[in-house]
Amino acid sequence: MTAEAVQTLNRARASLARARDGLARRIAGMDPSPVTMAEDLTRILVAIEAVDRALTAEGHPYIPPDLAAG
């Protein structure tokens, strides 16, 4: 896997993480929240796991930026 491909996967993961966080905030602000929102959150989490597996399979496991900098 090229360095560019790894960067692309890391950018995709970051984008999915932002979507996850945004959706979680929306769910937290609703009482009750629709089940469909939980299903959407589950799909995002599965996508993040798939990206993590792809990175790991290619020998470039995801490392959170705060850990990578330290």
N, C-alpha and C positions, 0 to 999 in steps of 0.2 A: 504494500500500500504506500502510495506516495505521501510526502509531507502535506501536500495540498489536500489530498483525500482525507487525511487525519484532521486537518484544520476544518474542512467542510463538515465532517461528522461532529467535531467539537462545537462548531457554530450551530449546527442543527440541534444538538443536545441543549445548548444554552437557550435557544429559542423555545424549545419544548419546556424547559424549566421555567421560563418566564410565563408561558401559557399556563402551566401547572399552578404557579404561584398566584396569577391573576384569577384563575378559576376558583382556587381555594379561598381567596379573599371574598369573591362573590358569594360562594356557598356559605361562608362564615357570616355574612351579612344578612342572610335570609333565614326566616324561621316560619315554617319549615322550608327547606330547599327542595326543588324538584328532583326526583330520582334520576331524571335524564342528565342532570348536571353531574351527579355522582358517576354515571356511566361515562360521560365525557372525560371526567377526571381519570377514571380507570384506563381509558384508551390512551390518554397522554402518558400515564405512568408506564404502560406497556411499551409505548414507543420509546420512552427514555431507556427502559431496560434493553430494548432491541439495539439501540445505538451503543449502549455500554457493552453489550455482548460483541457487537461488531468490532469495536475498538479493542477489546480484550483479545479477540480471536486473531487480530492482526498484530498483536504484541504492543499495543499502545493503549493500555487501560486508562480510563478517564480518571484524572486527578483534579479535585476541586482547586480552583485558582489560589485560595488562601493556603492550601497545603503545598502547592507547587512552588509558591513564592518563598516559603520558609525553608 
